[in-house]
């Protein structure tokens, strides 16, 4: 009988899988995400969150931590590029 891997046993997403899910990323951003060793599920959750599909996680439930780190990496440049008021 084949053992079903638990989340902790799932292999990290490859850079190709990250690009397939998140689209074209610059090299530094891709390396930062891959360095987190996220699973494909982590990357997919971050993608859903960024797409505004937060209902997937259920009302009031936070984004899982690793997916949150991916979102933070992907949105860091947006925060730096916002024009300053005043």
N, CA, C and O atoms as CSV, one atom per row, in Angstrom:
chain,resi,resn,atom,element,x,y,z
A,1,UNK,N,N,0.845,-1.180,0.000
A,1,UNK,CA,C,0.000,0.000,0.000
A,1,UNK,C,C,0.892,1.245,0.000
A,1,UNK,O,O,1.832,1.348,0.788
A,2,UNK,N,N,0.583,2.181,-0.889
A,2,UNK,CA,C,1.386,3.398,-1.026
A,2,UNK,C,C,1.025,4.403,0.063
A,2,UNK,O,O,-0.148,4.657,0.338
A,3,UNK,N,N,2.059,4.963,0.672
A,3,UNK,CA,C,1.855,5.953,1.725
A,3,UNK,C,C,1.554,7.311,1.092
A,3,UNK,O,O,2.251,7.733,0.169
A,4,UNK,N,N,0.532,7.987,1.578
A,4,UNK,CA,C,0.185,9.321,1.091
A,4,UNK,C,C,1.017,10.326,1.876
A,4,UNK,O,O,0.985,10.327,3.107
A,5,UNK,N,N,1.763,11.186,1.176
A,5,UNK,CA,C,2.622,12.145,1.892
A,5,UNK,C,C,1.794,13.186,2.640
A,5,UNK,O,O,0.751,13.632,2.161
A,6,UNK,N,N,2.271,13.560,3.805
A,6,UNK,CA,C,1.640,14.642,4.555
A,6,UNK,C,C,2.170,15.958,4.003
A,6,UNK,O,O,3.106,15.975,3.202
A,7,UNK,N,N,1.567,17.055,4.436
A,7,UNK,CA,C,2.013,18.369,3.955
A,7,UNK,C,C,3.487,18.571,4.263
A,7,UNK,O,O,4.224,19.116,3.441
A,8,UNK,N,N,3.924,18.133,5.443
A,8,UNK,CA,C,5.321,18.323,5.841
A,8,UNK,C,C,6.272,17.522,4.963
A,8,UNK,O,O,7.450,17.863,4.855
A,9,UNK,N,N,5.769,16.452,4.331
A,9,UNK,CA,C,6.623,15.596,3.517
A,9,UNK,C,C,6.609,15.980,2.041
A,9,UNK,O,O,7.368,15.415,1.254
A,10,UNK,N,N,5.773,16.913,1.657
A,10,UNK,CA,C,5.698,17.282,0.247
A,10,UNK,C,C,6.947,18.051,-0.141
A,10,UNK,O,O,7.442,18.871,0.633
A,11,UNK,N,N,7.456,17.790,-1.331
A,11,UNK,CA,C,8.694,18.464,-1.765
A,11,UNK,C,C,8.444,19.942,-2.046
A,11,UNK,O,O,7.327,20.347,-2.368
A,12,UNK,N,N,9.502,20.738,-1.917
A,12,UNK,CA,C,9.350,22.158,-2.238
A,12,UNK,C,C,9.086,22.353,-3.732
A,12,UNK,O,O,9.498,21.549,-4.568
A,13,UNK,N,N,8.397,23.430,-4.031
A,13,UNK,CA,C,8.104,23.767,-5.428
A,13,UNK,C,C,9.398,24.134,-6.153
A,13,UNK,O,O,10.273,24.794,-5.591
A,14,UNK,N,N,9.504,23.705,-7.381
A,14,UNK,CA,C,10.665,24.077,-8.199
A,14,UNK,C,C,10.476,25.504,-8.712
A,14,UNK,O,O,9.375,26.052,-8.653
A,15,UNK,N,N,11.539,26.087,-9.204
A,15,UNK,CA,C,11.419,27.441,-9.756
A,15,UNK,C,C,10.466,27.450,-10.950
A,15,UNK,O,O,9.752,28.430,-11.164
A,16,UNK,N,N,10.449,26.373,-11.723
A,16,UNK,CA,C,9.519,26.296,-12.858
A,16,UNK,C,C,8.071,26.260,-12.379
A,16,UNK,O,O,7.200,26.879,-12.991
A,17,UNK,N,N,7.807,25.539,-11.285
A,17,UNK,CA,C,6.448,25.488,-10.740
A,17,UNK,C,C,6.027,26.852,-10.193
A,17,UNK,O,O,4.883,27.270,-10.373
A,18,UNK,N,N,6.946,27.541,-9.529
A,18,UNK,CA,C,6.653,28.871,-9.000
A,18,UNK,C,C,6.303,29.811,-10.152
A,18,UNK,O,O,5.332,30.562,-10.061
A,19,UNK,N,N,7.089,29.777,-11.239
A,19,UNK,CA,C,6.826,30.635,-12.396
A,19,UNK,C,C,5.506,30.273,-13.069
A,19,UNK,O,O,4.774,31.152,-13.524
A,20,UNK,N,N,5.206,28.986,-13.129
A,20,UNK,CA,C,3.951,28.549,-13.749
A,20,UNK,C,C,2.754,29.098,-12.977
A,20,UNK,O,O,1.758,29.501,-13.577
A,21,UNK,N,N,2.848,29.115,-11.660
A,21,UNK,CA,C,1.734,29.558,-10.827
A,21,UNK,C,C,1.656,31.083,-10.744
A,21,UNK,O,O,0.573,31.658,-10.849
A,22,UNK,N,N,2.796,31.733,-10.558
A,22,UNK,CA,C,2.809,33.175,-10.309
A,22,UNK,C,C,3.098,34.017,-11.540
A,22,UNK,O,O,2.943,35.238,-11.506
A,23,UNK,N,N,3.513,33.385,-12.620
A,23,UNK,CA,C,3.808,34.138,-13.833
A,23,UNK,C,C,5.266,34.573,-13.876
A,23,UNK,O,O,6.104,34.093,-13.113
A,24,UNK,N,N,5.539,35.481,-14.778
A,24,UNK,CA,C,6.903,35.947,-14.992
A,24,UNK,C,C,7.378,36.777,-13.803
A,24,UNK,O,O,6.779,37.801,-13.474
A,25,UNK,N,N,8.448,36.335,-13.166
A,25,UNK,CA,C,9.023,37.034,-12.018
A,25,UNK,C,C,10.461,37.401,-12.333
A,25,UNK,O,O,11.136,36.693,-13.080
A,26,UNK,N,N,10.940,38.521,-11.761
A,26,UNK,CA,C,12.347,38.829,-11.948
A,26,UNK,C,C,13.168,37.806,-11.152
A,26,UNK,O,O,12.654,37.165,-10.235
A,27,UNK,N,N,14.428,37.666,-11.508
A,27,UNK,CA,C,15.291,36.652,-10.908
A,27,UNK,C,C,15.410,36.749,-9.406
A,27,UNK,O,O,15.384,35.728,-8.718
A,28,UNK,N,N,15.539,37.953,-8.883
A,28,UNK,CA,C,15.695,38.134,-7.433
A,28,UNK,C,C,14.437,37.714,-6.684
A,28,UNK,O,O,14.520,37.052,-5.650
A,29,UNK,N,N,13.282,38.095,-7.199
A,29,UNK,CA,C,12.023,37.723,-6.557
A,29,UNK,C,C,11.843,36.207,-6.581
A,29,UNK,O,O,11.445,35.604,-5.584
A,30,UNK,N,N,12.137,35.607,-7.718
A,30,UNK,CA,C,12.023,34.158,-7.838
A,30,UNK,C,C,12.942,33.462,-6.831
A,30,UNK,O,O,12.524,32.525,-6.151
A,31,UNK,N,N,14.183,33.918,-6.738
A,31,UNK,CA,C,15.125,33.321,-5.789
A,31,UNK,C,C,14.659,33.492,-4.351
A,31,UNK,O,O,14.793,32.573,-3.542
A,32,UNK,N,N,14.108,34.670,-4.023
A,32,UNK,CA,C,13.610,34.908,-2.665
A,32,UNK,C,C,12.486,33.941,-2.310
A,32,UNK,O,O,12.424,33.436,-1.190
A,33,UNK,N,N,11.603,33.689,-3.267
A,33,UNK,CA,C,10.478,32.773,-3.013
A,33,UNK,C,C,10.964,31.338,-2.914
A,33,UNK,O,O,10.583,30.621,-1.989
A,34,UNK,N,N,11.791,30.911,-3.842
A,34,UNK,CA,C,12.300,29.528,-3.832
A,34,UNK,C,C,13.114,29.272,-2.565
A,34,UNK,O,O,13.111,28.153,-2.051
A,35,UNK,N,N,13.809,30.285,-2.054
A,35,UNK,CA,C,14.615,30.136,-0.833
A,35,UNK,C,C,13.756,29.826,0.393
A,35,UNK,O,O,14.262,29.318,1.394
A,36,UNK,N,N,12.465,30.129,0.316
A,36,UNK,CA,C,11.552,29.803,1.422
A,36,UNK,C,C,11.214,28.308,1.458
A,36,UNK,O,O,10.697,27.812,2.459
A,37,UNK,N,N,11.505,27.595,0.369
A,37,UNK,CA,C,11.183,26.176,0.202
A,37,UNK,C,C,9.680,25.918,0.332
A,37,UNK,O,O,9.262,25.018,1.060
A,38,UNK,N,N,8.866,26.717,-0.383
A,38,UNK,CA,C,7.419,26.510,-0.299
A,38,UNK,C,C,6.991,25.294,-1.105
A,38,UNK,O,O,7.662,24.905,-2.061
A,39,UNK,N,N,5.882,24.702,-0.718
A,39,UNK,CA,C,5.295,23.645,-1.533
A,39,UNK,C,C,4.478,24.312,-2.636
A,39,UNK,O,O,4.261,25.523,-2.612
A,40,UNK,N,N,4.035,23.522,-3.589
A,40,UNK,CA,C,3.169,24.041,-4.641
A,40,UNK,C,C,1.913,24.628,-4.000
A,40,UNK,O,O,1.424,25.668,-4.441
A,41,UNK,N,N,1.387,23.973,-2.965
A,41,UNK,CA,C,0.198,24.465,-2.272
A,41,UNK,C,C,0.434,25.855,-1.678
A,41,UNK,O,O,-0.435,26.721,-1.774
A,42,UNK,N,N,1.597,26.076,-1.068
A,42,UNK,CA,C,1.922,27.391,-0.506
A,42,UNK,C,C,1.877,28.471,-1.590
A,42,UNK,O,O,1.322,29.551,-1.386
A,43,UNK,N,N,2.468,28.160,-2.735
A,43,UNK,CA,C,2.530,29.122,-3.839
A,43,UNK,C,C,1.124,29.364,-4.399
A,43,UNK,O,O,0.768,30.500,-4.713
A,44,UNK,N,N,0.334,28.307,-4.522
A,44,UNK,CA,C,-1.037,28.453,-5.015
A,44,UNK,C,C,-1.876,29.292,-4.055
A,44,UNK,O,O,-2.675,30.119,-4.494
A,45,UNK,N,N,-1.702,29.087,-2.747
A,45,UNK,CA,C,-2.450,29.876,-1.768
A,45,UNK,C,C,-2.087,31.356,-1.880
A,45,UNK,O,O,-2.966,32.216,-1.815
A,46,UNK,N,N,-0.805,31.656,-2.046
A,46,UNK,CA,C,-0.373,33.046,-2.212
A,46,UNK,C,C,-0.987,33.641,-3.476
A,46,UNK,O,O,-1.430,34.789,-3.475
A,47,UNK,N,N,-1.013,32.869,-4.539
A,47,UNK,CA,C,-1.576,33.337,-5.802
A,47,UNK,C,C,-3.069,33.640,-5.653
A,47,UNK,O,O,-3.547,34.663,-6.142
A,48,UNK,N,N,-3.798,32.757,-4.981
A,48,UNK,CA,C,-5.228,32.979,-4.754
A,48,UNK,C,C,-5.457,34.228,-3.916
A,48,UNK,O,O,-6.363,35.015,-4.192
A,49,UNK,N,N,-4.638,34.401,-2.902
A,49,UNK,CA,C,-4.760,35.570,-2.025
A,49,UNK,C,C,-4.553,36.853,-2.826
A,49,UNK,O,O,-5.319,37.808,-2.699
A,50,UNK,N,N,-3.507,36.862,-3.651
A,50,UNK,CA,C,-3.201,38.043,-4.459
A,50,UNK,C,C,-4.282,38.325,-5.499
A,50,UNK,O,O,-4.499,39.472,-5.890
A,51,UNK,N,N,-4.954,37.265,-5.938
A,51,UNK,CA,C,-6.020,37.422,-6.927
A,51,UNK,C,C,-7.315,37.905,-6.279
A,51,UNK,O,O,-8.306,38.158,-6.963
A,52,UNK,N,N,-7.295,38.031,-4.951
A,52,UNK,CA,C,-8.483,38.503,-4.253
A,52,UNK,C,C,-9.478,37.413,-3.948
A,52,UNK,O,O,-10.628,37.698,-3.613
A,53,UNK,N,N,-9.055,36.165,-4.058
A,53,UNK,CA,C,-9.946,35.035,-3.816
A,53,UNK,C,C,-9.758,34.517,-2.393
A,53,UNK,O,O,-9.509,33.329,-2.189
A,54,UNK,N,N,-9.876,35.408,-1.413
A,54,UNK,CA,C,-9.612,35.071,-0.023
A,54,UNK,C,C,-10.691,34.178,0.579
A,54,UNK,O,O,-10.481,33.598,1.644
A,55,UNK,N,N,-11.845,34.055,-0.083
A,55,UNK,CA,C,-12.914,33.202,0.426
A,55,UNK,C,C,-12.504,31.738,0.470
A,55,UNK,O,O,-13.113,30.941,1.184
A,56,UNK,N,N,-11.481,31.383,-0.284
A,56,UNK,CA,C,-10.999,30.002,-0.316
A,56,UNK,C,C,-10.580,29.549,1.080
A,56,UNK,O,O,-10.719,28.374,1.421
A,57,UNK,N,N,-10.069,30.475,1.883
A,57,UNK,CA,C,-9.546,30.135,3.201
A,57,UNK,C,C,-10.618,30.131,4.271
A,57,UNK,O,O,-10.363,29.687,5.390
A,58,UNK,N,N,-11.794,30.607,3.962
A,58,UNK,CA,C,-12.875,30.677,4.927
A,58,UNK,C,C,-12.906,32.033,5.603
A,58,UNK,O,O,-11.877,32.688,5.772
A,59,UNK,N,N,-14.090,32.438,5.982
A,59,UNK,CA,C,-14.272,33.759,6.594
A,59,UNK,C,C,-13.443,33.893,7.869
A,59,UNK,O,O,-13.520,33.060,8.773
A,60,UNK,N,N,-12.664,34.943,7.916
A,60,UNK,CA,C,-11.898,35.251,9.116
A,60,UNK,C,C,-10.632,34.440,9.325
A,60,UNK,O,O,-9.901,34.677,10.287
A,61,UNK,N,N,-10.360,33.487,8.442
A,61,UNK,CA,C,-9.150,32.677,8.599
A,61,UNK,C,C,-7.968,33.392,7.950
A,61,UNK,O,O,-8.086,33.906,6.837
A,62,UNK,N,N,-6.831,33.427,8.642
A,62,UNK,CA,C,-5.666,34.105,8.082
A,62,UNK,C,C,-4.991,33.276,6.988
A,62,UNK,O,O,-5.192,32.067,6.875
A,63,UNK,N,N,-4.212,33.950,6.216
A,63,UNK,CA,C,-3.398,33.298,5.197
A,63,UNK,C,C,-2.346,32.453,5.902
A,63,UNK,O,O,-1.733,32.925,6.859
A,64,UNK,N,N,-2.115,31.217,5.460
A,64,UNK,CA,C,-1.068,30.398,6.088
A,64,UNK,C,C,0.287,31.133,6.057
A,64,UNK,O,O,0.566,31.870,5.112
A,65,UNK,N,N,1.120,30.935,7.080
A,65,UNK,CA,C,2.357,31.715,7.235
A,65,UNK,C,C,3.286,31.740,6.020
A,65,UNK,O,O,3.733,32.812,5.615
A,66,UNK,N,N,3.582,30.586,5.438
A,66,UNK,CA,C,4.517,30.573,4.316
A,66,UNK,C,C,3.923,31.276,3.099
A,66,UNK,O,O,4.627,31.994,2.389
A,67,UNK,N,N,2.640,31.071,2.859
A,67,UNK,CA,C,1.976,31.775,1.761
A,67,UNK,C,C,2.008,33.278,2.027
A,67,UNK,O,O,2.155,34.073,1.098
A,68,UNK,N,N,1.871,33.664,3.282
A,68,UNK,CA,C,1.949,35.074,3.652
A,68,UNK,C,C,3.314,35.669,3.363
A,68,UNK,O,O,3.418,36.821,2.940
A,69,UNK,N,N,4.364,34.885,3.589
A,69,UNK,CA,C,5.714,35.366,3.279
A,69,UNK,C,C,5.879,35.579,1.774
A,69,UNK,O,O,6.530,36.531,1.342
A,70,UNK,N,N,5.290,34.692,0.986
A,70,UNK,CA,C,5.357,34.831,-0.473
A,70,UNK,C,C,4.625,36.109,-0.897
A,70,UNK,O,O,5.128,36.874,-1.721
A,71,UNK,N,N,3.446,36.332,-0.333
A,71,UNK,CA,C,2.680,37.545,-0.640
A,71,UNK,C,C,3.498,38.782,-0.269
A,71,UNK,O,O,3.529,39.756,-1.021
A,72,UNK,N,N,4.161,38.744,0.890
A,72,UNK,CA,C,4.973,39.881,1.326
A,72,UNK,C,C,6.099,40.168,0.333
A,72,UNK,O,O,6.380,41.329,0.035
A,73,UNK,N,N,6.739,39.126,-0.178
A,73,UNK,CA,C,7.811,39.299,-1.161
A,73,UNK,C,C,7.248,39.917,-2.439
A,73,UNK,O,O,7.840,40.832,-3.010
A,74,UNK,N,N,6.105,39.409,-2.879
A,74,UNK,CA,C,5.534,39.877,-4.138
A,74,UNK,C,C,4.957,41.283,-4.048
A,74,UNK,O,O,4.879,41.979,-5.061
A,75,UNK,N,N,4.556,41.708,-2.873
A,75,UNK,CA,C,3.962,43.036,-2.736
A,75,UNK,C,C,4.949,44.075,-2.202
A,75,UNK,O,O,4.597,45.251,-2.112
A,76,UNK,N,N,6.147,43.686,-1.853
A,76,UNK,CA,C,7.140,44.617,-1.314
A,76,UNK,C,C,7.434,45.742,-2.292
A,76,UNK,O,O,7.530,46.900,-1.886
A,77,UNK,N,N,7.579,45.427,-3.562
A,77,UNK,CA,C,7.871,46.454,-4.569
A,77,UNK,C,C,6.704,47.411,-4.754
A,77,UNK,O,O,6.908,48.595,-5.019
A,78,UNK,N,N,5.468,46.900,-4.616
A,78,UNK,CA,C,4.299,47.762,-4.756
A,78,UNK,C,C,4.306,48.835,-3.682
A,78,UNK,O,O,3.987,49.993,-3.954
A,79,UNK,N,N,4.666,48.458,-2.471
A,79,UNK,CA,C,4.686,49.411,-1.367
A,79,UNK,C,C,5.782,50.455,-1.574
A,79,UNK,O,O,5.592,51.624,-1.236
A,80,UNK,N,N,6.917,50.050,-2.121
A,80,UNK,CA,C,8.027,50.976,-2.357
A,80,UNK,C,C,7.705,51.950,-3.480
A,80,UNK,O,O,8.192,53.080,-3.474
A,81,UNK,N,N,6.884,51.525,-4.452
A,81,UNK,CA,C,6.592,52.336,-5.625
A,81,UNK,C,C,5.416,53.275,-5.437
A,81,UNK,O,O,5.175,54.124,-6.296
A,82,UNK,N,N,4.671,53.154,-4.340
A,82,UNK,CA,C,3.526,54.036,-4.117
A,82,UNK,C,C,4.003,55.467,-3.951
A,82,UNK,O,O,4.981,55.728,-3.252
A,83,UNK,N,N,3.310,56.391,-4.596
A,83,UNK,CA,C,3.699,57.794,-4.420
A,83,UNK,C,C,3.422,58.260,-2.987
A,83,UNK,O,O,2.430,57.871,-2.370
A,84,UNK,N,N,4.295,59.073,-2.494
A,84,UNK,CA,C,4.142,59.593,-1.145
A,84,UNK,C,C,3.203,60.796,-1.156
A,84,UNK,O,O,3.327,61.677,-2.006
A,85,UNK,N,N,2.273,60.831,-0.218
A,85,UNK,CA,C,1.322,61.943,-0.130
A,85,UNK,C,C,2.029,63.172,0.445
A,85,UNK,O,O,2.886,63.056,1.321
A,86,UNK,N,N,1.666,64.312,-0.046
A,86,UNK,CA,C,2.127,65.536,0.549
A,86,UNK,C,C,3.254,66.138,-0.117
A,86,UNK,O,O,3.732,67.190,0.307
